[in-house]
């Protein structure tokens, strides 16, 4: 049995025909589809890719079966199988491998990438915490050093004041001794003059 599909439209419009050649490659079909999209977009105001949201006509798809083909069902079974194989070569996707595990692979990849991101975030958080601890310990060391320097400066200042006071006291004692010696000499002169 052979089924012939006929569309209720002209076979060629502006150089585009709906009858595909049976020996086309996938790349050829893709390029033809892209050229068809370009021609469609040339007539629109806004250039958008071809989508399936365009309105459809109310006319139905028509399929006709000739009586000759019905009579020769048994003879053509083997021929149809061969022809179906040839026609199915129009749009084959042998290069693409699609399986049921693809979704599972995507989920695994998603969970793996989220785990990687979580691990990286935790590593960064740990590094930030370590950096904060290092900064706090450095600040504490600076504060401790500053306090030690203040103590040293206070002790040096106190020592300097003591030394100044001792030097002043020594000077004052020397001045007093000098005055005492001078006054003793003056007193002796006065006594000699009186005697």
C-alpha positions as CSV (number, residue, x, y, z in Angstrom):
1,X,0.0,0.0,0.0
2,X,1.3,3.4,-0.9
3,X,0.1,6.7,0.6
4,X,0.6,9.9,-1.3
5,X,0.2,13.1,0.6
6,X,-1.0,16.2,-1.3
7,X,-1.1,19.7,0.1
8,X,-3.8,22.1,-0.9
9,X,-1.3,24.7,-2.0
10,X,0.8,25.4,-5.1
11,X,3.9,23.2,-5.4
12,X,6.3,26.2,-5.8
13,X,6.0,29.7,-4.3
14,X,8.7,32.3,-5.2
15,X,11.3,29.7,-5.9
16,X,10.5,27.5,-2.9
17,X,9.0,24.1,-3.4
18,X,7.5,21.9,-0.8
19,X,8.6,18.7,-2.5
20,X,12.0,17.9,-0.9
21,X,14.7,16.1,-2.8
22,X,15.2,12.6,-1.4
23,X,19.0,12.9,-1.2
24,X,19.5,16.0,0.9
25,X,21.8,16.4,3.8
26,X,20.9,17.8,7.2
27,X,23.0,20.9,6.6
28,X,21.3,21.5,3.3
29,X,17.9,21.4,5.0
30,X,19.1,23.8,7.7
31,X,20.4,26.3,5.1
32,X,17.1,26.1,3.2
33,X,15.1,26.7,6.4
34,X,17.3,29.7,7.2
35,X,16.8,31.1,3.7
36,X,13.1,30.6,4.1
37,X,13.1,32.5,7.4
38,X,15.0,35.3,5.8
39,X,12.5,35.6,3.0
40,X,9.6,35.5,5.5
41,X,11.3,38.2,7.7
42,X,11.8,40.4,4.7
43,X,8.0,41.0,4.5
44,X,7.5,41.8,8.2
45,X,8.0,45.1,9.9
46,X,10.1,43.7,12.8
47,X,12.6,41.0,12.0
48,X,11.9,38.1,14.2
49,X,12.7,34.4,13.8
50,X,10.0,32.1,12.4
51,X,7.8,30.8,15.3
52,X,4.9,28.5,15.5
53,X,2.6,31.2,17.0
54,X,1.5,32.4,13.6
55,X,-2.2,32.0,12.9
56,X,-3.2,28.9,11.0
57,X,-5.8,28.6,8.3
58,X,-9.1,26.8,8.7
59,X,-8.4,24.6,5.7
60,X,-7.7,21.0,6.5
61,X,-4.8,18.9,5.4
62,X,-5.8,16.7,2.4
63,X,-4.4,13.2,1.9
64,X,-5.4,11.2,-1.2
65,X,-4.9,7.5,-1.9
66,X,-5.1,6.3,-5.4
67,X,-7.0,3.0,-6.2
68,X,-4.0,1.6,-8.1
69,X,-1.9,1.7,-5.0
70,X,-4.6,-0.1,-2.9
71,X,-4.8,-3.0,-5.4
72,X,-1.1,-3.7,-5.4
73,X,-0.7,-3.8,-1.6
74,X,1.1,-7.1,-1.4
75,X,3.5,-6.4,-4.2
76,X,4.6,-3.1,-2.9
77,X,5.3,-3.9,0.8
78,X,8.9,-4.7,0.2
79,X,9.3,-1.7,-2.2
80,X,7.6,0.6,0.4
81,X,10.0,-0.5,3.1
82,X,12.9,0.3,0.9
83,X,11.4,3.6,-0.2
84,X,10.6,4.5,3.4
85,X,14.2,4.0,4.2
86,X,15.3,6.2,1.3
87,X,12.7,8.9,2.2
88,X,13.7,8.8,5.9
89,X,17.2,9.8,4.8
90,X,15.8,13.3,4.1
91,X,16.1,14.4,7.7
92,X,18.2,12.0,9.7
93,X,19.9,12.9,12.9
94,X,22.4,10.1,13.1
95,X,25.0,12.5,14.5
96,X,22.8,13.3,17.5
97,X,22.5,10.9,20.3
98,X,19.4,11.4,22.4
99,X,18.6,9.1,25.2
100,X,16.5,8.9,28.4
101,X,19.6,9.4,30.4
102,X,20.2,13.0,29.1
103,X,17.8,14.5,31.6
104,X,19.5,12.5,34.4
105,X,22.9,13.7,33.1
106,X,21.7,17.3,33.2
107,X,20.5,16.8,36.7
108,X,23.8,15.2,37.7
109,X,25.7,18.1,36.0
110,X,23.4,20.6,37.8
111,X,23.9,19.0,41.2
112,X,27.6,18.7,40.6
113,X,27.9,22.4,39.6
114,X,25.8,23.5,42.6
115,X,28.0,21.4,44.9
116,X,31.1,22.9,43.2
117,X,29.7,26.4,43.7
118,X,28.9,25.6,47.4
119,X,32.4,24.2,47.9
120,X,33.9,27.3,46.3
121,X,31.7,29.6,48.4
122,X,32.6,27.8,51.6
123,X,36.3,28.0,50.7
124,X,36.0,31.7,50.1
125,X,34.0,32.2,53.3
126,X,36.7,30.3,55.2
127,X,39.5,32.4,53.6
128,X,37.5,35.6,54.5
129,X,37.1,34.4,58.1
130,X,40.9,33.6,58.3
131,X,41.7,37.0,56.8
132,X,39.4,38.7,59.3
133,X,41.1,36.8,62.2
134,X,44.5,37.7,60.9
135,X,43.5,41.4,60.6
136,X,42.0,41.3,64.1
137,X,45.2,39.7,65.5
138,X,47.3,42.3,63.7
139,X,45.2,45.1,65.1
140,X,45.5,43.6,68.6
141,X,49.3,43.4,68.1
142,X,49.4,47.0,67.0
143,X,47.3,48.1,70.0
144,X,49.6,46.1,72.3
145,X,52.7,47.6,70.8
146,X,51.2,51.1,71.1
147,X,50.4,50.5,74.8
148,X,53.9,49.1,75.4
149,X,55.4,52.2,73.7
150,X,53.3,54.5,75.9
151,X,54.5,52.7,79.0
152,X,58.1,53.0,77.8
153,X,57.6,56.7,77.0
154,X,56.1,57.3,80.4
155,X,59.0,55.5,82.1
156,X,61.5,57.4,80.0
157,X,59.7,60.7,80.7
158,X,59.6,59.9,84.5
159,X,63.3,59.0,84.4
160,X,64.1,62.2,82.5
161,X,62.2,64.3,85.1
162,X,64.0,62.6,87.9
163,X,67.4,63.3,86.3
164,X,66.4,66.9,85.7
165,X,65.3,67.2,89.4
166,X,68.5,65.6,90.6
167,X,70.6,67.9,88.4
168,X,68.6,70.9,89.7
169,X,69.0,69.8,93.3
170,X,72.8,69.3,92.7
171,X,73.1,72.7,91.1
172,X,71.1,74.3,93.9
173,X,73.2,72.6,96.6
174,X,76.4,73.8,94.7
175,X,75.0,77.4,94.6
176,X,74.1,77.2,98.3
177,X,77.6,75.9,99.2
178,X,79.1,78.7,97.1
179,X,77.0,81.3,98.8
180,X,77.9,79.7,102.2
181,X,81.6,79.9,101.3
182,X,81.3,83.4,100.0
183,X,79.4,84.5,103.1
184,X,81.9,82.7,105.4
185,X,84.8,84.5,103.6
186,X,83.0,87.9,103.9
187,X,82.3,87.2,107.6
188,X,86.0,86.5,108.2
189,X,87.1,89.7,106.4
190,X,84.7,91.7,108.6
191,X,86.1,90.0,111.7
192,X,89.7,90.7,110.6
193,X,88.9,94.3,110.0
194,X,87.3,94.6,113.4
195,X,90.2,92.9,115.2
